[in-house]
Amino acid sequence: MTEETAVRSRKARFSPRAMTLAAGCLVLAAAAGRWAGQDGGLLWVARLFDHPLLFGLLVTGLLAAALIVAVRNLVVRILTWVALGLVLLASFPFFLFAAFGAASETSDTAAPGRDDRSLVVEEGADMIDPLWWVYVDEGRGPSTRRWQVGRFNGDAADNALAEASWEGPDRLRLVTGYAEDGTEQVHLVDLDPETGRPSRTVTMG
């Protein structure tokens, strides 16, 4: 009796309904991640759930598995496996590109006189061109929100980020280009004293 109950439990766990429900939960999680990934969104939610390619593949796999279990027709099962394989094959270059072009945090500097606000710089690459993203993280712990301050594409020397620093608790100083070749530009960005929201976003390149 106990063995029969265990078998039934396993069947229920991997039933088409259960897999479809799991896929629906993943869709909701991915939607929350996309919302949090917008400017001013909750940082921890974005880090956990703002991965559309990964969640898309997981949802596709669960729905395909649900169809294979639910349908007894051999042709339909084979076609589902083939379609799933093609999706995985097509997504591989995107995973590869994301892995090699992933941004890494290069600095995290607290604002003068404040421990709930920090200036974060991330660096990555777009094929051969270096990229920089500048953010302000506002808040502490789970309530931390991230605001984008700038995005810089180093495809040209005058677009490269040379410096990101504080001019005060509510002002940032971003420097692009280089003084040696006359391309240096200074960009001052004011922040909302209460929310940390930048007055503008600097985009170069």
Disulfide bonds with the S-S distance in Angstrom:
none
